[in-house]
Amino acid sequence: MANEIKWSKKANKNLHKITSYLEEYLSEKSLIEFIDSVFECIDQISAFPEIGVIENKKTKLRSYLINKHLRLFYRTSKSNIVLIAFIDTRTNPKKYPK
């Protein structure tokens, strides 16, 4: 059974910024493929919440590598999954969510 997905304001803003940027540099087909791959990963996380790497056991923060430059951070609970942020993997790890 798939868990309910909730989006934080930050995750929503991050994905919007990324897709806006990519709109200028990718073809429409490539952009659609990128967006599809993001939502496929979210579907996988919904079905298998423990698929991501544990970043912080105490806060139940996990991350999932979407592609070589994009990592999704999320938190799990019994009833839902909260998408925290989409982070560029080239970012300093000290700036990752805690």
N, C-alpha and C positions, 0 to 999 in steps of 0.2 A: 504494500500500500504506500502510495506516494505521500510525502509530508507537504503541508501547506508552506508555500514560499512567501516570505514577506521581504519587501525591499526597504532598506534604510534610505533616507534622503541622499546620503553620501554616495551610496552605490548607484542610485538612479542618476545622480549628477555625473558621476565618473563615467558611466556607460554613455551618457548623452555626449559628454565632451569627447570621448574616444571616437564615437561614430561621426560626430561633426567634423573632427579632424580628418578622419579617414575618407570622408565624402570627397574631400578636395584631392586626394591622392590615389584613390582606388577607382576602378570601374564600378559601375552599378552592380554588375554580377558579382564581383569580388567582395563588395561591401555586404551584399545579401548573404553570401557564403560565410563571411565573418560573423554576422549577426546570428545566422542559423547555428553556427558552431558554438556561440556563447549560450544560446538557449538550449542546445543539446546538452551542454555541460550542466546547466541548471537543472534540466530534467533528470540527469544522472544523479546529481546531488539529492534531488527530491526523492528519488527511488532508493538511493543508497547513501544516507547522510554521513556515514563513517568512511566514505571513500577518500576524503581529503586528508592531508597531512595535519597532525595536531601541532598547532603553533603555540597554544597556551592551554594546558589541561585544566587549570583552575577556572578560566573563563569560558571554557568549551569552544575556543576559537580554532577554526580549521582553515586550511587553504587548499585550493585546487588549481592546478596549472592548466589554463585554457589553451594557451600556445606559448611559444618560447619567450614572448614578451608581455604576457598578461596573466596575472594570478588573481583569483577571486577569493576573498576572505569572507567567511560566514560563521555563524554560531548556530548550534543545534540545541533543541529542547525536545521534550517528549511530544509536543503538539505541533511545532513548526520549525522552520529554518529561516534565519534572518540573514539576508545578504548584506554584508557590512561595507565592502569596498572592492573596486577593481583597481589593482595596482600594477604599474609597469614594473617588470622584474629587474629592470636596470636601475631602479630607485634604490637609494641607500636603505638597507634592511632596518636601520634604526627608525625609519619613518613608517614602517609597517604597523598596522593596528595591533593593539595589545589585548 
